[in-house]
Amino acid sequence: MPRRDALENRAALLAAARVVLNRDPDATLDLIAAEAGLSRRSVYGHFATRDELLRELVASGTARVAGLLAAVEHDDPLVRLALVAERMWAEVADVRVMTLFAVRGPFQELIARELEPVRAMLRATVEEGAASGRIRSDIPAATLGRLIESAAIAVLDEANRTALDAEAGRRYVMLSVLSTAGMSAPDADALVDATPELEAAA
């Protein structure tokens, strides 16, 4: 069983990597070790390569977020989509650069596996909404689910490029997802403002 200090050092390295890589996705192991208050040699006691550290960081972060998002429930499929978008934003807004690097970088297959429960839930939500007339039915559910996911990531990208205010970002990500699902801009605004769960989130 690993010693307690070894476990703490490993956790410190992962936490430091999250901070440093959010500032600079190309940051070296030396910089990550320095942020953690550890030597470069100690890094290799836990991770043989930088990619190995990144893989664990991405896998653990994605699994945590996926678990939170897949657990979202609401009777209204549109509100459910907006809640998924808002909770995604709340989890990753502070690590925007790292998140975009992970989504678009070399670990896309790993992320896809971890996110499959969320994507399955999105597809089911779209199918449910389309059947009830709440969500557009002119685009296949699997395709629309991917477009909704892309709409949320696009807001994250915009926030990264323009230093978008966190509160504005939360609202924009919900509105973008709702619009992609087929709502008009006025109706999406009204839904967010009239729904207690979304109003609180916004």
N, CA, C and O of each residue as an XYZ file, in Angstrom:
808
protein
N       0.849     -1.191      0.000
C       0.000      0.000      0.000
C       0.887      1.245      0.000
O       1.840      1.305      0.778
N       0.601      2.259     -0.862
C       1.456      3.445     -0.918
C       1.461      4.186      0.405
O       0.444      4.254      1.096
N       2.610      4.741      0.752
C       2.699      5.541      1.963
C       1.847      6.787      1.818
O       1.573      7.248      0.711
N       1.427      7.332      2.978
C       0.556      8.510      2.958
C       1.236      9.683      2.275
O       0.600     10.398      1.501
N       2.546      9.898      2.553
C       3.207     11.043      1.936
C       3.313     10.870      0.427
O       3.292     11.855     -0.311
N       3.427      9.627     -0.039
C       3.472      9.372     -1.471
C       2.127      9.718     -2.116
O       2.081     10.315     -3.191
N       1.037      9.338     -1.450
C      -0.289      9.667     -1.958
C      -0.508     11.170     -1.973
O      -1.088     11.712     -2.913
N      -0.041     11.841     -0.925
C      -0.196     13.294     -0.858
C       0.622     13.984     -1.945
O       0.166     14.955     -2.549
N       1.828     13.482     -2.193
C       2.657     14.066     -3.256
C       2.020     13.874     -4.632
O       2.049     14.773     -5.472
N       1.452     12.708     -4.847
C       0.792     12.442     -6.131
C      -0.393     13.395     -6.317
O      -0.581     13.970     -7.388
N      -1.186     13.549     -5.254
C      -2.331     14.463     -5.317
C      -1.860     15.896     -5.530
O      -2.495     16.657     -6.260
N      -0.745     16.269     -4.895
C      -0.214     17.620     -5.052
C       0.254     17.861     -6.481
O       0.070     18.953     -7.019
N       0.849     16.861     -7.093
C       1.298     16.981     -8.487
C       0.115     17.174     -9.433
O       0.167     18.002    -10.342
N      -0.941     16.411     -9.214
C      -2.113     16.531    -10.076
C      -2.781     17.886     -9.894
O      -3.222     18.501    -10.865
N      -2.854     18.350     -8.650
C      -3.448     19.663     -8.394
C      -2.597     20.768     -9.014
O      -3.128     21.724     -9.577
N      -1.282     20.635     -8.909
C      -0.383     21.632     -9.489
C      -0.481     21.630    -11.001
O      -0.474     22.686    -11.634
N      -0.574     20.431    -11.584
C      -0.692     20.337    -13.043
C      -1.954     21.028    -13.522
O      -1.946     21.689    -14.560
N      -3.025     20.882    -12.785
C      -4.302     21.521    -13.154
C      -4.137     23.040    -13.210
O      -4.668     23.693    -14.108
N      -3.403     23.595    -12.253
C      -3.190     25.047    -12.195
C      -2.228     25.500    -13.284
O      -2.521     26.433    -14.031
N      -1.078     24.838    -13.372
C      -0.024     25.260    -14.293
C      -0.450     25.094    -15.741
O      -0.214     25.976    -16.567
N      -1.079     23.963    -16.053
C      -1.481     23.724    -17.438
C      -2.635     24.614    -17.865
O      -2.845     24.830    -19.059
N      -3.379     25.126    -16.909
C      -4.417     26.093    -17.262
C      -3.803     27.429    -17.665
O      -4.384     28.181    -18.447
N      -2.611     27.716    -17.116
C      -1.888     28.929    -17.528
C      -1.169     28.710    -18.839
O      -1.124     29.592    -19.696
N      -0.595     27.497    -18.989
C       0.186     27.193    -20.188
C       0.113     25.696    -20.468
O       0.769     24.910    -19.784
N      -0.680     25.287    -21.471
C      -0.822     23.851    -21.771
C       0.489     23.170    -22.141
O       0.573     21.942    -22.116
N       1.527     23.958    -22.490
C       2.818     23.378    -22.859
C       3.806     23.359    -21.690
O       4.985     23.062    -21.880
N       3.335     23.672    -20.498
C       4.217     23.741    -19.331
C       4.954     22.419    -19.107
O       4.409     21.340    -19.343
N       6.193     22.524    -18.653
C       7.041     21.351    -18.462
C       6.783     20.693    -17.108
O       6.114     21.251    -16.239
N       7.338     19.481    -16.956
C       7.257     18.801    -15.664
C       7.976     19.588    -14.578
O       7.570     19.567    -13.417
N       9.050     20.285    -14.958
C       9.778     21.099    -13.979
C       8.866     22.155    -13.365
O       8.870     22.356    -12.151
N       8.090     22.823    -14.201
C       7.185     23.861    -13.711
C       6.082     23.269    -12.843
O       5.693     23.852    -11.831
N       5.590     22.115    -13.247
C       4.545     21.458    -12.457
C       5.092     21.035    -11.102
O       4.439     21.226    -10.076
N       6.294     20.459    -11.101
C       6.913     20.044     -9.840
C       7.151     21.242     -8.933
O       6.909     21.170     -7.728
N       7.625     22.346     -9.509
C       7.882     23.548     -8.710
C       6.594     24.073     -8.084
O       6.589     24.487     -6.925
N       5.502     24.058     -8.850
C       4.209     24.520     -8.330
C       3.756     23.643     -7.156
O       3.125     24.122     -6.213
N       4.089     22.358     -7.234
C       3.703     21.428     -6.169
C       4.672     21.457     -4.989
O       4.426     20.829     -3.960
N       5.778     22.192     -5.148
C       6.776     22.234     -4.090
C       7.596     20.963     -4.001
O       8.085     20.600     -2.931
N       7.744     20.282     -5.143
C       8.473     19.020     -5.179
C       9.604     19.097     -6.196
O       9.632     19.990     -7.043
N      10.524     18.165     -6.105
C      11.626     18.121     -7.062
C      11.192     17.394     -8.326
O      10.226     16.631     -8.321
N      11.932     17.646     -9.421
C      11.626     16.937    -10.676
C      11.780     15.434    -10.473
O      11.008     14.646    -11.020
N      12.770     15.042     -9.693
C      13.000     13.617     -9.454
C      11.787     12.963     -8.806
O      11.451     11.817     -9.108
N      11.129     13.707     -7.906
C       9.969     13.128     -7.229
C       8.812     12.892     -8.193
O       7.990     11.999     -7.985
N       8.756     13.706     -9.258
C       7.702     13.520    -10.254
C       7.812     12.126    -10.870
O       6.813     11.427    -11.037
N       9.045     11.734    -11.204
C       9.238     10.452    -11.877
C       8.954      9.267    -10.967
O       8.838      8.135    -11.437
N       8.842      9.518     -9.666
C       8.417      8.460     -8.765
C       6.939      8.135     -8.919
O       6.468      7.088     -8.475
N       6.211      9.054     -9.559
C       4.767      8.879     -9.732
C       4.355      8.749    -11.199
O       3.450      7.987    -11.541
N       5.038      9.510    -12.056
C       4.678      9.526    -13.471
C       5.948      9.410    -14.311
O       6.864     10.223    -14.184
N       5.993      8.404    -15.159
C       7.204      8.170    -15.953
C       7.413      9.255    -17.004
O       8.546      9.568    -17.371
N       6.300      9.830    -17.490
C       6.393     10.855    -18.528
C       5.358     11.942    -18.271
O       4.436     11.768    -17.474
N       5.527     13.052    -18.954
C       4.553     14.137    -18.877
C       3.199     13.667    -19.393
O       2.164     14.009    -18.821
N       3.199     12.889    -20.467
C       1.946     12.380    -21.027
C       1.206     11.492    -20.032
O      -0.024     11.495    -19.983
N       1.960     10.733    -19.241
C       1.324      9.860    -18.257
C       0.605     10.693    -17.199
O      -0.506     10.358    -16.788
N       1.245     11.782    -16.760
C       0.616     12.684    -15.799
C      -0.628     13.320    -16.415
O      -1.683     13.377    -15.782
N      -0.498     13.796    -17.651
C      -1.634     14.427    -18.318
C      -2.793     13.461    -18.483
O      -3.951     13.827    -18.284
N      -2.479     12.231    -18.844
C      -3.534     11.232    -19.044
C      -4.315     11.025    -17.755
O      -5.545     10.989    -17.775
N      -3.614     10.888    -16.637
C      -4.326     10.682    -15.369
C      -5.135     11.920    -14.995
O      -6.257     11.807    -14.502
N      -4.567     13.096    -15.228
C      -5.274     14.340    -14.907
C      -6.557     14.454    -15.726
O      -7.619     14.765    -15.188
N      -6.451     14.203    -17.018
C      -7.613     14.305    -17.901
C      -8.644     13.232    -17.555
O      -9.841     13.512    -17.498
N      -8.176     12.006    -17.324
C      -9.101     10.906    -17.037
C      -9.864     11.149    -15.740
O     -11.081     10.969    -15.694
N      -9.164     11.553    -14.695
C      -9.835     11.755    -13.408
C     -10.778     12.947    -13.468
O     -11.886     12.888    -12.935
N     -10.348     14.030    -14.111
C     -11.206     15.204    -14.217
C     -12.438     14.938    -15.047
O     -13.539     15.348    -14.678
N     -12.267     14.252    -16.173
C     -13.399     13.957    -17.044
C     -14.378     13.007    -16.369
O     -15.592     13.179    -16.486
N     -13.863     12.012    -15.668
C     -14.740     11.059    -14.979
C     -15.571     11.759    -13.906
O     -16.755     11.466    -13.737
N     -14.943     12.685    -13.185
C     -15.670     13.412    -12.139
C     -16.786     14.259    -12.742
O     -17.921     14.227    -12.266
N     -16.462     15.016    -13.794
C     -17.456     15.873    -14.435
C     -18.553     15.037    -15.076
O     -19.733     15.376    -14.982
N     -18.165     13.945    -15.729
C     -19.151     13.084    -16.382
C     -20.138     12.519    -15.365
O     -21.334     12.432    -15.641
N     -19.645     12.136    -14.199
C     -20.528     11.611    -13.161
C     -21.545     12.639    -12.705
O     -22.713     12.316    -12.488
N     -21.100     13.880    -12.561
C     -22.004     14.957    -12.145
C     -23.055     15.248    -13.213
O     -24.234     15.419    -12.902
N     -22.627     15.301    -14.466
C     -23.549     15.657    -15.538
C     -24.549     14.547    -15.826
O     -25.727     14.812    -16.066
N     -24.081     13.308    -15.803
C     -24.968     12.183    -16.095
C     -26.058     12.032    -15.036
O     -27.091     11.411    -15.288
N     -25.829     12.600    -13.854
C     -26.799     12.485    -12.764
C     -27.871     13.573    -12.802
O     -28.796     13.551    -11.990
N     -27.763     14.525    -13.734
C     -28.738     15.621    -13.816
C     -30.107     15.060    -14.177
O     -30.234     14.242    -15.089
N     -31.125     15.504    -13.458
C     -32.494     15.061    -13.722
C     -33.444     16.249    -13.702
O     -33.271     17.177    -12.912
N     -34.441     16.220    -14.567
C     -35.541     17.188    -14.551
C     -36.627     16.663    -15.468
O     -36.341     16.028    -16.483
N     -37.881     16.931    -15.108
C     -38.996     16.428    -15.919
C     -39.033     17.074    -17.300
O     -39.435     16.432    -18.270
N     -38.619     18.331    -17.400
C     -38.632     19.044    -18.679
C     -37.300     18.809    -19.385
O     -36.256     19.189    -18.854
N     -37.307     18.193    -20.571
C     -36.039     17.919    -21.261
C     -35.234     19.174    -21.586
O     -34.004     19.120    -21.606
N     -35.892     20.295    -21.840
C     -35.156     21.536    -22.116
C     -34.439     22.029    -20.865
O     -33.282     22.443    -20.933
N     -35.112     21.987    -19.743
C     -34.472     22.389    -18.490
C     -33.317     21.446    -18.173
O     -32.271     21.875    -17.686
N     -33.510     20.165    -18.452
C     -32.441     19.186    -18.217
C     -31.196     19.548    -19.029
O     -30.080     19.501    -18.510
N     -31.385     19.910    -20.301
C     -30.244     20.307    -21.139
C     -29.560     21.552    -20.579
O     -28.332     21.626    -20.530
N     -30.356     22.518    -20.162
C     -29.778     23.751    -19.632
C     -29.013     23.490    -18.335
O     -27.966     24.092    -18.095
N     -29.537     22.596    -17.504
C     -28.842     22.260    -16.262
C     -27.518     21.560    -16.536
O     -26.521     21.830    -15.867
N     -27.504     20.666    -17.512
C     -26.245     20.004    -17.886
C     -25.234     21.057    -18.324
O     -24.073     21.012    -17.919
N     -25.674     22.003    -19.151
C     -24.767     23.047    -19.641
C     -24.244     23.896    -18.494
O     -23.051     24.194    -18.436
N     -25.128     24.289    -17.580
C     -24.716     25.139    -16.469
C     -23.743     24.424    -15.543
O     -22.765     25.014    -15.084
N     -24.011     23.162    -15.271
C     -23.129     22.421    -14.360
C     -21.783     22.132    -15.007
O     -20.752     22.117    -14.336
N     -21.800     21.903    -16.311
C     -20.526     21.769    -17.028
C     -19.721     23.053    -16.884
O     -18.530     23.011    -16.575
N     -20.359     24.181    -17.103
C     -19.681     25.471    -16.974
C     -19.122     25.655    -15.564
O     -17.970     26.055    -15.394
N     -19.938     25.363    -14.562
C     -19.504     25.552    -13.179
C     -18.273     24.717    -12.855
O     -17.426     25.141    -12.069
N     -18.167     23.529    -13.456
C     -17.054     22.637    -13.161
C     -15.771     23.019    -13.888
O     -14.679     22.789    -13.368
N     -15.882     23.599    -15.082
C     -14.674     23.800    -15.891
C     -14.322     25.261    -16.160
O     -13.270     25.536    -16.737
N     -15.178     26.206    -15.755
C     -14.919     27.614    -16.090
C     -13.583     28.103    -15.546
O     -12.923     28.929    -16.176
N     -13.177     27.599    -14.381
C     -11.921     28.057    -13.780
C     -10.692     27.398    -14.400
O      -9.562     27.806    -14.131
N     -10.912     26.392    -15.218
C      -9.786     25.721    -15.898
C     -10.090     25.654    -17.399
O      -9.986     24.597    -18.022
N     -10.464     26.789    -17.955
C     -10.910     26.844    -19.349
C      -9.833     26.376    -20.315
O     -10.095     25.572    -21.210
N      -8.621     26.882    -20.127
C      -7.538     26.547    -21.058
C      -7.250     25.058    -21.007
O      -7.143     24.410    -22.048
N      -7.125     24.515    -19.816
C      -6.852     23.088    -19.651
C      -7.980     22.245    -20.242
O      -7.725     21.215    -20.867
N      -9.224     22.678    -20.047
C     -10.362     21.930    -20.571
C     -10.351     21.890    -22.092
O     -10.556     20.834    -22.689
N     -10.112     23.034    -22.719
C     -10.080     23.078    -24.179
C      -8.912     22.261    -24.723
O      -9.035     21.595    -25.751
N      -7.774     22.319    -24.023
C      -6.627     21.501    -24.423
C      -6.999     20.021    -24.378
O      -6.671     19.261    -25.290
N      -7.685     19.621    -23.312
C      -8.058     18.221    -23.155
C      -9.049     17.791    -24.237
O      -8.909     16.718    -24.825
N     -10.042     18.630    -24.492
C     -11.086     18.282    -25.457
C     -10.527     18.171    -26.864
O     -10.973     17.333    -27.647
N      -9.545     19.019    -27.193
C      -9.043     19.075    -28.564
C      -7.663     18.445    -28.728
O      -7.122     18.401    -29.833
N      -7.103     17.963    -27.632
C      -5.747     17.437    -27.671
C      -5.681     15.944    -27.936
O      -6.597     15.367    -28.523
N      -4.598     15.322    -27.502
C      -4.345     13.917    -27.853
C      -5.154     12.895    -27.060
O      -5.031     11.693    -27.296
N      -5.980     13.358    -26.123
C      -6.715     12.412    -25.279
C      -8.199     12.367    -25.621
O      -9.028     12.060    -24.764
N      -8.531     12.667    -26.854
C      -9.942     12.733    -27.233
C     -10.651     11.390    -27.099
O     -11.818     11.345    -26.709
N      -9.956     10.288    -27.421
C     -10.593      8.973    -27.294
C     -10.881      8.644    -25.832
O     -11.929      8.083    -25.513
N      -9.958      8.989    -24.956
C     -10.148      8.765    -23.526
C     -11.355      9.567    -23.044
O     -12.206      9.047    -22.322
N     -11.421     10.825    -23.444
C     -12.528     11.688    -23.033
C     -13.850     11.154    -23.568
O     -14.861     11.158    -22.867
N     -13.832     10.696    -24.808
C     -15.055     10.159    -25.406
C     -15.585      8.978    -24.598
O     -16.793      8.857    -24.392
N     -14.687      8.109    -24.140
C     -15.121      6.962    -23.340
C     -15.735      7.419    -22.023
O     -16.782      6.918    -21.613
N     -15.087      8.366    -21.365
C     -15.579      8.840    -20.073
C     -16.911      9.580    -20.210
O     -17.758      9.519    -19.319
N     -17.086     10.277    -21.332
C     -18.291     11.083    -21.525
C     -19.456     10.315    -22.129
O     -20.542     10.874    -22.279
N     -19.260      9.053    -22.479
C     -20.339      8.314    -23.142
C     -21.632      8.289    -22.328
O     -22.703      8.426    -22.920
N     -21.595      8.119    -20.984
C     -22.860      8.173    -20.235
C     -23.572      9.515    -20.381
O     -24.801      9.564    -20.446
N     -22.798     10.608    -20.434
C     -23.401     11.933    -20.615
C     -23.992     12.050    -22.011
O     -25.103     12.554    -22.180
N     -23.258     11.588    -23.005
C     -23.746     11.668    -24.378
C     -24.989     10.798    -24.580
O     -25.898     11.169    -25.323
N     -25.023      9.649    -23.922
C     -26.214      8.798    -24.001
C     -27.408      9.509    -23.377
O     -28.521      9.446    -23.898
N     -27.171     10.179    -22.269
C     -28.246     10.927    -21.613
C     -28.729     12.072    -22.495
O     -29.929     12.335    -22.569
N     -27.794     12.758    -23.169
C     -28.182     13.840    -24.079
C     -29.036     13.308    -25.228
O     -30.052     13.904    -25.585
N     -28.613     12.179    -25.803
C     -29.399     11.597    -26.895
C     -30.808     11.239    -26.426
O     -31.790     11.516    -27.115
N     -30.895     10.623    -25.253
C     -32.204     10.242    -24.722
C     -33.057     11.471    -24.440
O     -34.266     11.461    -24.670
N     -32.427     12.521    -23.946
C     -33.157     13.759    -23.654
C     -33.676     14.392    -24.937
O     -34.811     14.867    -24.989
N     -32.839     14.395    -25.971
C     -33.255     14.949    -27.265
C     -34.409     14.126    -27.836
O     -35.381     14.691    -28.338
N     -34.311     12.810    -27.765
C     -35.389     11.954    -28.278
C     -36.688     12.199    -27.519
O     -37.759     12.288    -28.118
N     -36.585     12.305    -26.206
C     -37.769     12.572    -25.385
C     -38.381     13.929    -25.738
O     -39.596     14.054    -25.889
N     -37.519     14.943    -25.866
C     -38.006     16.279    -26.181
C     -38.602     16.372    -27.571
O     -39.594     17.067    -27.788
N     -37.990     15.668    -28.513
C     -38.509     15.678    -29.882
C     -39.876     14.998    -29.942
O     -40.773     15.452    -30.652
N     -40.024     13.922    -29.202
C     -41.297     13.198    -29.199
C     -42.426     14.024    -28.602
O     -43.582     13.895    -29.003
N     -42.081     14.876    -27.638
C     -43.102     15.694    -26.971
C     -43.283     17.060    -27.623
O     -44.167     17.824    -27.237
N     -42.440     17.368    -28.618
C     -42.534     18.658    -29.286
C     -41.780     19.774    -28.585
O     -41.857     20.929    -29.005
N     -41.052     19.451    -27.524
C     -40.296     20.471    -26.779
C     -38.954     20.771    -27.433
O     -38.420     21.869    -27.280
N     -38.406     19.801    -28.162
C     -37.104     19.944    -28.801
C     -37.268     19.659    -30.288
O     -38.080     18.821    -30.679
N     -36.505     20.349    -31.103
C     -36.614     20.185    -32.561
C     -36.434     18.733    -32.960
O     -35.652     17.993    -32.363
N     -37.184     18.342    -33.994
C     -37.135     16.950    -34.449
C     -36.610     16.823    -35.876
O     -36.627     15.737    -36.455
N     -36.142     17.944    -36.443
C     -35.683     17.910    -37.832
C     -34.239     17.447    -37.978
O     -33.753     17.270    -39.096
N     -33.556     17.251    -36.862
C     -32.171     16.780    -36.862
C     -32.124     15.487    -36.057
O     -32.681     15.440    -34.960
N     -31.478     14.434    -36.561
C     -31.404     13.173    -35.812
C     -30.868     13.399    -34.396
O     -30.001     14.245    -34.177
N     -31.391     12.636    -33.448
C     -31.060     12.841    -32.035
C     -29.559     12.768    -31.768
O     -29.024     13.592    -31.027
N     -28.875     11.789    -32.365
C     -27.435     11.654    -32.120
C     -26.681     12.881    -32.623
O     -25.764     13.370    -31.964
N     -27.076     13.373    -33.798
C     -26.422     14.556    -34.361
C     -26.728     15.782    -33.519
O     -25.828     16.563    -33.210
N     -27.984     15.957    -33.145
C     -28.353     17.124    -32.345
C     -27.666     17.091    -30.987
O     -27.271     18.137    -30.473
N     -27.518     15.918    -30.402
C     -26.796     15.811    -29.135
C     -25.366     16.307    -29.268
O     -24.862     17.005    -28.388
N     -24.712     15.949    -30.365
C     -23.334     16.411    -30.589
C     -23.292     17.918    -30.830
O     -22.365     18.595    -30.385
N     -24.285     18.438    -31.529
C     -24.339     19.882    -31.771
C     -24.562     20.650    -30.467
O     -23.995     21.724    -30.268
N     -25.376     20.102    -29.596
C     -25.611     20.732    -28.295
C     -24.322     20.739    -27.475
O     -23.982     21.742    -26.846
N     -23.617     19.623    -27.489
C     -22.322     19.552    -26.801
C     -21.353     20.584    -27.382
O     -20.652     21.269    -26.637
N     -21.314     20.693    -28.700
C     -20.419     21.654    -29.358
C     -20.789     23.088    -29.013
O     -19.911     23.942    -28.882
N     -22.082     23.359    -28.865
C     -22.522     24.712    -28.515
C     -21.997     25.107    -27.137
O     -21.583     26.247    -26.926
N     -22.017     24.162    -26.207
C     -21.499     24.442    -24.863
C     -19.996     24.683    -24.904
O     -19.497     25.590    -24.238
N     -19.269     23.881    -25.677
C     -17.819     24.049    -25.785
C     -17.476     25.365    -26.472
O     -16.472     25.996    -26.143
N     -18.312     25.782    -27.431
C     -18.063     27.052    -28.130
C     -18.115     28.228    -27.164
O     -17.333     29.170    -27.295
N     -19.028     28.184    -26.194
C     -19.087     29.253    -25.193
C     -17.817     29.237    -24.345
O     -17.276     30.292    -24.012
N     -17.348     28.052    -23.998
C     -16.108     27.936    -23.234
C     -14.941     28.516    -24.023
O     -14.088     29.206    -23.463
N     -14.905     28.238    -25.313
C     -13.858     28.772    -26.188
C     -13.917     30.294    -26.230
O     -12.890     30.963    -26.123
N     -15.120     30.836    -26.385
C     -15.289     32.290    -26.413
C     -14.864     32.909    -25.090
O     -14.227     33.962    -25.062
N     -15.224     32.245    -23.995
C     -14.834     32.742    -22.675
C     -13.324     32.772    -22.528
O     -12.771     33.682    -21.910
N     -12.660     31.780    -23.095
C     -11.202     31.716    -23.015
C     -10.558     32.830    -23.832
O      -9.564     33.419    -23.407
N     -11.117     33.117    -24.993
C     -10.518     34.127    -25.876
C     -10.809     35.555    -25.428
O     -10.011     36.457    -25.683
N     -11.936     35.769    -24.767
C     -12.354     37.128    -24.437
C     -12.407     37.412    -22.947
O     -12.837     38.493    -22.542
N     -11.982     36.470    -22.128
C     -12.054     36.632    -20.669
C     -13.481     36.961    -20.251
O     -13.714     37.885    -19.471
N     -14.428     36.198    -20.774
C     -15.839     36.400    -20.495
C     -16.118     36.272    -19.005
O     -15.618     35.365    -18.341
N     -16.921     37.191    -18.494
C     -17.314     37.165    -17.097
C     -18.002     35.836    -16.765
O     -18.798     35.329    -17.555
N     -17.691     35.280    -15.594
C     -18.200     33.958    -15.224
C     -19.721     33.916    -15.184
O     -20.325     32.942    -15.634
N     -20.345     34.960    -14.650
C     -21.802     34.981    -14.567
C     -22.425     35.041    -15.958
O     -23.410     34.356    -16.236
N     -21.840     35.873    -16.835
C     -22.337     35.951    -18.206
C     -22.152     34.609    -18.903
O     -23.039     34.155    -19.626
N     -21.003     33.974    -18.690
C     -20.736     32.691    -19.309
C     -21.754     31.639    -18.918
O     -22.188     30.851    -19.758
N     -22.137     31.619    -17.654
C     -23.136     30.655    -17.196
C     -24.456     30.830    -17.954
O     -25.086     29.858    -18.369
N     -24.850     32.075    -18.120
C     -26.113     32.313    -18.826
C     -25.966     31.991    -20.313
O     -26.844     31.363    -20.906
N     -24.862     32.421    -20.910
C     -24.670     32.195    -22.341
C     -24.644     30.708    -22.687
O     -25.170     30.301    -23.723
N     -24.039     29.904    -21.827
C     -23.937     28.482    -22.150
C     -25.323     27.834    -22.118
O     -25.616     26.948    -22.921
N     -26.162     28.272    -21.201
C     -27.523     27.745    -21.175
C     -28.311     28.206    -22.397
O     -28.994     27.406    -23.037
N     -28.218     29.495    -22.721
C     -28.954     30.023    -23.871
C     -28.491     29.390    -25.176
O     -29.311     29.109    -26.051
N     -27.191     29.163    -25.316
C     -26.665     28.553    -26.545
C     -27.179     27.136    -26.723
O     -27.549     26.734    -27.826
N     -27.199     26.386    -25.638
C     -27.692     25.012    -25.695
C     -29.187     24.988    -26.016
O     -29.638     24.183    -26.831
N     -29.942     25.861    -25.378
C     -31.386     25.904    -25.625
C     -31.687     26.324    -27.057
O     -32.600     25.785    -27.683
N     -30.932     27.277    -27.575
C     -31.137     27.710    -28.959
C     -30.813     26.587    -29.936
O     -31.532     26.377    -30.912
N     -29.732     25.872    -29.669
C     -29.375     24.744    -30.536
C     -30.460     23.679    -30.510
O     -30.706     23.005    -31.511
N     -31.108     23.532    -29.358
C     -32.180     22.543    -29.225
C     -33.457     22.972    -29.934
O     -34.402     22.191    -30.044
N     -33.488     24.224    -30.421
C     -34.627     24.657    -31.218
C     -35.441     25.800    -30.664
O     -36.417     26.216    -31.289
N     -35.067     26.329    -29.494
C     -35.824     27.438    -28.921
C     -35.434     28.756    -29.566
O     -34.287     28.940    -29.975
N     -36.389     29.669    -29.656
C     -36.071     31.025    -30.090
C     -35.338     31.738    -28.957
O     -35.420     31.324    -27.801
N     -34.627     32.805    -29.294
C     -33.895     33.555    -28.264
C     -34.825     34.079    -27.176
O     -34.508     33.920    -25.997
N     -35.966     34.700    -27.513
C     -36.860     35.175    -26.444
C     -37.386     34.042    -25.562
O     -37.493     34.196    -24.345
N     -37.717     32.897    -26.185
C     -38.228     31.777    -25.399
C     -37.152     31.192    -24.489
O     -37.441     30.803    -23.357
N     -35.919     31.128    -24.976
C     -34.824     30.616    -24.146
C     -34.589     31.537    -22.958
O     -34.423     31.072    -21.830
N     -34.574     32.842    -23.209
C     -34.429     33.812    -22.116
C     -35.544     33.631    -21.090
O     -35.298     33.605    -19.884
N     -36.761     33.509    -21.585
C     -37.911     33.388    -20.693
C     -37.832     32.113    -19.866
O     -38.163     32.127    -18.680
N     -37.392     30.999    -20.479
C     -37.290     29.739    -19.745
C     -36.272     29.845    -18.610
O     -36.531     29.405    -17.489
N     -35.125     30.426    -18.909
C     -34.098     30.585    -17.870
C     -34.618     31.458    -16.731
O     -34.410     31.153    -15.556
N     -35.299     32.550    -17.094
C     -35.769     33.480    -16.061
C     -36.950     32.935    -15.257
O     -37.137     33.310    -14.099
N     -37.745     32.055    -15.864
C     -38.938     31.575    -15.208
C     -38.754     30.264    -14.459
O     -39.631     29.855    -13.698
N     -37.616     29.600    -14.669
C     -37.384     28.296    -14.035
C     -36.474     28.474    -12.827
O     -35.324     28.886    -12.981
N     -36.971     28.170    -11.618
C     -36.174     28.425    -10.401
C     -34.772     27.840    -10.460
O     -33.810     28.517    -10.095
N     -34.632     26.582    -10.918
C     -33.316     25.963    -10.956
C     -32.359     26.719    -11.882
O     -31.179     26.875    -11.570
N     -32.871     27.182    -13.008
C     -32.030     27.891    -13.967
C     -31.800     29.336    -13.560
O     -30.719     29.886    -13.766
N     -32.828     29.946    -12.980
C     -32.679     31.329    -12.532
C     -31.605     31.418    -11.458
O     -30.795     32.345    -11.449
N     -31.605     30.443    -10.552
C     -30.585     30.411     -9.506
C     -29.213     30.206    -10.107
O     -28.236     30.818     -9.676
N     -29.140     29.330    -11.118
C     -27.855     29.068    -11.776
C     -27.362     30.298    -12.505
O     -26.163     30.575    -12.526
N     -28.296     31.050    -13.112
C     -27.891     32.229    -13.885
C     -27.504     33.379    -12.993
O     -27.139     34.446    -13.486
